[in-house]
Amino acid sequence: FTYLSLYLFQMNEKNVKIKIKKDTNEKKITVMKYRLSSEPLIFFYTVIYTINYTVLPQLVVRKTCHAHAYNETLCSNEDFLSKNENIKKESTTWWFFLLLGSLLPSVFTVLIWGPITDVIGRRHAMTIVPFINGIRSLIYLINSYYIDAHVGYLLFGSFLSCFYGEFQGVVALCYAYLADVTTDHLDQRTMRMALIEASLFFAGIPAGLLSGYLLESLGFVSVFGLNIGINVCILLYVIFYLPKDSSFKYEKLPDKNNHSKSEHSAVAGLSSSREEENIDNLTTGSSSYDKIQKTSREDITCNQLFNPFSHFAHVFKVVTSPSCRKIVIPVIFSFGFSVCAIYGELVVQTLYLTNQPFAFSPQTIGYYSAVQSAIRGCGVIIMTQLSYHIFDLSDFSLIVIGIISQMACYISIGLSRTILPVFLVNIAGLGIPVGTTTLRSLATKNVSSENYGAVLASLEAMDVLAGVLTNASTLWTYNVTLHVYSGIAYFALGGFSFLSLVFLVIAYCLRRDIHDNSL
């Protein structure tokens, strides 16, 4: 569905180009020459990521069981494992250490990784990800083969991922690459980024099917062997197929009368996205961006490249620069609260559905997650395509729709008390991914192209931090309010979404103020 949408988009752009060339020769027309870019990379990496976080907890339990000198027959017996409190307690502790070993360093490394990709180039950085991740999968495979080896050896694989910022670093890299190739065509950026967001959701479907089948039929070694194979495919794709930035050029027709007046039009309120992009060009173009005192990333020395403090300083300088901080900082906080709500849902969803009044089985929870992912993955594509081709909505309008969809979905889930409604209310969450992907797009439109990695790194650092903080706070809220009403935790998630909306309104008001002062 994702790649069919990409193909239709490509055909539509060709038709538009032919029509305009026949009708007029007076305007400068810019048409993006489209081909697949970072979408397959983030799709397959998310498949690996999902498989790891589905299978690794089970591997930790199995290795902990063997550490207590139990035989393979007992360690593969689910009833025995579920009743042994010592194994459950110890395996939970080791799983916490594995998560801590990758997530906590990633809060800092993602801030370093973003500026480094600004220097070395996105395509070179993308070859590093499957190489390191392949080594990580190999470590897990060896630990699966030597099942009696100490569970602590898994920490080596867990720690490797922090070198590229874990999952959030890869997401930032793919978004930055797409921002690079849409630099001269900002009105298409949000729609293209939506395809990356959709890939994140659709990846959960094959990951769940493959990991469950292979683990049950062939064991842990086959699962991590599959991960190694996927990493090899990603590496080959990046080396031989992924386009270089120079291949994404924009074809321009002869310009007889320079730019039309519409290119410099300004609007107030939630105006059309085409006109909004012209306002963005006024604030992010080379003429006004010269006001920012920025360091030339091309002239950076080798010592600076591997100096984390220089990257921290650069990210801070970009985010707090006078010409964009009034918009970028509120957008970062709006993104952070929206992500807090999403992570909170992931944490509390299984607990909420396995307890009364639903009492879902693990298989039913799997179906529920698949339905939820399919709805949101299709929703982000459909809504952004309709916005671009028909309704012509601005970025702010799309974000408002996404946040309202998020609030409506979480409040509805909290109010649901029977099985059918708790499935159906996920339709209200159709626009949830639209909000987060458009916030990323909006942030990149307010900095220059050489700083895309830095601003996206700040967003993903907020993503990691939100995940760490939300896990504890959401579980605490659920446990405290469980005896009162189990849906209160979802109402709290709706509160996070409301705070996201508040910061978005602040960003919009400040942006209007900047635009009014520039007239």
N, C-alpha and C positions, 0 to 999 in steps of 0.2 A: 504493500500500500504506500509506504514511504517513497520508494523509488518510482512507482507509477506516477505519483504526484510530481516528482522531480521531472519526469519525462514530459508530462502535460505542461508543466511550467516552461520547459524549454521550447516546446512547440508554440505555445502562446506568444513567447517573446519573438520568435521568428516571424509570426504572422503580423505582430504589431510593427516590426521593423519594415516589412514589405509594404504595408499599408501607408505608413508615414512617408516613405520614400516616393510613393506614387502621388500622394496628395500635396506635398509641399517640399520645396527645396530651400526654404529660407531659414529654418531653425536648425540648430545644432542638436542632433539626436544622438543619445548615448544608449547603446544596447549591450547588455552584458552577455558575453559568450559563455554559456553555462556548461559545466561538466561536474561530475561527482568530485568532491574534495575530501573533507574530513569526516563526513557522515559514516562511511563504513568503518573507519578507525574507531570512533566512539561507540558504534554499535557492537563490534566484536570485543572491544575492551570491556564494555559493560557486561557482555556475556560471561567473560572470564571473572570479572569482579563478583557478579551474582553467584556463579558456581562456587567460587572460593568461600563466600560468606554463607553458603548453604551447606557445603560439604565439610569445611574446616572444623566447625563445632563438633560434628560427629566424629571426625578423626581425633580431636582432642579427647573426647570421651573414651574412644577405643584405646588410645595409647595410655590414658590414665588407668583404665581397667587392667591393662597388661602390666602396668607398673605395680599394681597390687597383687601380682602373681596369679591372676586368674587366667584360665585357659581361653582359647579362641571361641569355644562353644558358648561359654558363659558371657564373654564380652560381646558376642553378636546377638545375645538374647535381650530384646528390648524390655521385657518384663523385669528381668534381673537388674538391668541398668537403672530403670525407673524407680526401683525400690531400694537401691543402695545409696544411702545418703552421703556416705564418705566420697564415693566416686562423683556424685553430682556436685558436691561442694567444691572438691578439688578441681574438677574440670571447668567449673564456672570461673574459678579464680584464674586458671591458666588462660581461658578465653579472654578474660578481662585484660590480662597482661599482653596478649597478642594484639588486641584492639588498641591498647594504650601505646604499644611499641610502634604502631603505624600512624595513628591519628594525632597523637600529641606532637611529635616532631613535625608533622605535616602542616600544623598551624604556622610554623616558621618557614619551613622549606618551600611552601607554595608561594610565599612572598619573595623568595630568592629565585625560584624557578621561572616565574613570570618575566621579570626583567632580563634574565639570562636568555630566554627565547627571543626577546626583542633584539639581542645582540647577535646570537649565533644563527637566528632564523628558525621559523616554525618547522620547516621540513626536516632540518637536521635534528631538531629536538624530538621530532616524531620517530626517528630511527632509534633514539635512546630508550624510549618507553617499552617497545616490545622486547628489546634486548635484555633490559633489566628484569622485566616481568617474566620473560622466559626462564631466566636464572632462578627467579623466585618460585616458579612452578616446578622447576627441576628439584629444588630443595624440598618442596612438599612431596614430590614423587618419591625421592629417596627416603624420606621419613615414613612414607606409606609402605614402602617395600620392607624397610627394617622397622616393623611395627613395635618391636620391643625397645627401640631406642628411646631415650628420655624425651618427654614432650617439650622440654625447653629448647630443643634444637629447632623447633618451628619458629622461634623468635627471630632467627637469622633471616628467614624468608619474609616474615612480617616487617622487619625493619628496612629491608631493601626498598620497599615501595615508597618510603618517605623521601628518597633521593629525587623523585620527580613530583612530590606533593601528593602522593596517593591518588585516589580517584578524582579529587577536586582539581589536582594539578593537570590531569589529562583533559578534564572538561574545560578548564581555562585555556589550555593549549589549543583545543579544537575550535573554541569560540574565537580566540585571537586570530587563528589562521583564517577563519571565515570573515572576520572583521577586516583583515588585510585585503582579501580578494574582493570585498565590496566597498573599499575606500572611496571609489569614485561613483558609487551608485548606492547611496545610503538608503533610499526608499525600499530597496530589496533586502536590506540586511535583516530586519526583523523576521521576514518570511523565511529566509534561508536558515536563520538560527533556530527557527521553530522546528525545522527538520532534524536538527541535532537533538533537540529536546524530545522529539518523538522517538528517535532512535534509542534514547535512554529507557523509555517505557517498553518499546517493543522487544528490546533485548531480553527482558525478563521471561518472555514466553519460551523461546528455545532453550534458555539456560535452565529453567525449571524442568523441562522435559528431558534434556540430555543428561543433566546431573543425576536426576532421580533414577532414570533407566540404567545408566552405566554403573552407578553406585550399587544398585540392587543386583544387577546381573554380573558385573565383572570386578567390582571392588574399587578401592580408592586409587590404585595405580592407574587404572584406565581413565579415570576422571582427570587427573592431573596430566596424564599423557595427552589427552584432548586439549587441555589448556596450552601445552607446549606447541602443539600443532597449530592452534589458532594464532599464537604469538608469531610463529614463523610466517603464516599467511599475512598477518598485519605488516611484518617487516618487508615482505616481498611487495606488498601493495604500495607501501611508502616509497620504496626504492625505485620501482619500475613503473608505477602508474600515477601516484599522487602528483598533480600538476605543480610546477613551480609557480611562484607568485607572478613571474614575468609572463606566464601563459594566460593569465587572466587580464588581458588587455581589453579595452573598450573601443569599439568601432565607432568612429565619428564621421557623420556626413558633412559635406562642405558647409561652412558657416559664412553666410553672406552679410547678415545683419547683426553679428555678434549674438549676445544672449537676448532672449525675449524678456519682456518686462516681468513676466510671470515668475522668472527664476529668482527675482529679488522681492517677491511679494511677501507680506507679513500678515499674520492673522492673530486674532485674540480668541481666547476660549479653546475648546476642544475642536480644533480645526482639522482639515484634511491632512493626511500624512505627507502628501506631495509638497504642500505648502510648508508643513512643519519642517521638512528636511532642508528647505531653503533657509529657515531661521537657524537651524543647526549649523549650516555652512557658514553663517555669519559669525557664529561663536567659536567654531572649530577650524575655520580656514586658516591658511598660512599667514594671512595679513594680521588677523587679530591674535593668533596664537603666538606670534612673536613677542607679545607682552610677557609671556611666561618665561622666566629665567630657567632654561632647561639645559642639562648637560648633554653634550653630543654622545649618544650611545655608540656611534661608529668608532669614535676615537678612544674608547675605553681600553685600558691596559689589561694584560693577563692577570696581574695582581688584583685589579679591581673586579675582574670577571668572577674570580673565586673568593672575593671578600664579601661575606654576607651583609656586613654593616653598610656597605655602599648600596646594595640592593634595597635594604630596608629604608635607607635614606631616600633613595630614588622613588620608591613607591609612595612614601610619605609626602615627598615633594610634589609628585604628580597629583595626588588626591587633594592636597591642600593648596594647590596653585590658585592664585587670585581669580583667574578667569573661569575656573570650573568647579571650585569647591562648593559654591552655593547650590549647585545641582548634584554633583557627584556624591557628596557626603550624605545628603538626605536619601538619595537613591540607594546607597550602600546599606543604610539602616532599614529602609523599606524592604530591600532584598533579604536582609538578615532576619527580620521578624517573619517574613513569609516563609523562609526556609525553616525557621524554628517550628512553625506550625506543621510543615511537611515532615520533619524529623520526629516531632512529637507523635504524629499519626503512626509512623512506622514502629515506634516504640510501644505504643499502647494498643495498637490494633489487635494483635494476637491475644493479648490478655482480655480485652473487651469482648472479643467474639467467642473465646473458649469458655468464659464464665456465663452464668445465667443472665438474661433469659434466653441466650442463643445456644450455648453449649455446642459450638461447631467442632467437628472432627478435624484433624490435620488435613485430610483430603478436601473437605469443604472450604477450609481457609485458603488452600491452594487455588481452588476455583474462584474464590472471592477476589484474591489478589490478581489473578489473571484477567478477570472481568474488569476490575478497576484499572489495571494497566492498559488494557485494550481501549477502554473508553477515553482515558486521558491522552493516550498516544494518538488516537484518531482525532480527538478534539482539538489538539494544538495545531495539527495540519489543516483541518477543515476551517477553523476560525481564522487563522492567518491567511489562508488562501482566499477566503471570502472577503476578508478585510482588504487585501491588496488588489483584487480584481473587481470587486463589486462595491463594497461599502466605503472604501477609502478612509479607514479610521486612523487616527493618530496613535502614536506610541502610548501616550497617556491614557487614551480611551481604552486601548487593549489591556493595559495594566489594571485599570479600574474594573474592567470586566473579569479579569483573572482573579483579583482579590475578592470581589463580591461572590464569584463562583466558589472560591475557597471557603469563605465564611458560611455561605448557604449550605455547602456540602457537610462541613463539620458539625454545624448546629443540627442539621437534619439527621445525621448519623447518631448524634447524642440523644435525639428525641425518639429514635426508632426503638421499638420493643419487640418486634417480630422479624422473622427471617426475610420474608419478601420485601418489606420496606427497606431494610438495611442494605439489600442488594440494589434496589431501584434508585435510592437517593444518590448513588454514585453518579447518576446522570447529571446531577447538579454540579458535580466537580469536573465537568467537561472542559472548563476553561482554566483549571488550576495551573497547568504548565505554561499557559500563555503569559501569565503574570511574571513568572521568574525569567523566562527567556527574553521577554521584552524589556525587563529591567536591565538585563545584561546588555542588550542592544542599545538601550538609551544611555547607559554609562559610557560605552565606547564612542558614542557620537559626540561626546563632550570633551574628548581629548584628541590629541594628534595621533596619527597612525603609528608613529614610533613608540607610543606609550600604551598601546592596546594591551600588551602583556602585563604591564604594571597595574593598570586599573582592573583588569580581570583577575589578577592575582589578589588584589584587595578584596574583591567580591568572594573569591573562593576561600580566602582566609576566614572571612566572616562565615562562610558556609561550614567550614570545619569547626570553628569555634561554636557556632550555633548547635552543631551536632553533639559536641561534648557537653555543653551546658544543658541542652534540652533533654538529653537522656535521663539525667538525674531528676530534674524538676518535674518532668511529665510523670515518671514513675512514682515520685513522692505524692503528687497531686492525685493520681489514680488510687494509690493505697489509702490515702487519708479520706477520700470521698467515696470509696467503694461501698461502705455500709450505709451511706446516705442515698446516693444515686450514681450508678456506674457511668452515666453519660456526662457527668460534670467535667471530666478531663477533656472531652471533645468541645465543650463550651469554652474551656480555657484556650484551646487551640484556635477557636473562632476569635478570641480576644487578641491573640498574636496577629491574626490576619487584620483585625481592625487597626492595631498599631502600625502595621505595614501601610495601610491606607492613609493614616494620619501623616506619616513621613512623605508619602507620595504627594499629598496635597501641599505640604510644605515645599517640596521640590518644584511643583508646578507654579506656585505663587512666586517663588524666588526667580524662576525662569521668566515668568511674565514681567517681573520687575526689571530684570536684566534687559529684556527685549525693549521695554518702554524707554529705558534710559539710553538705549543705542539709537533710537529714532531721532 
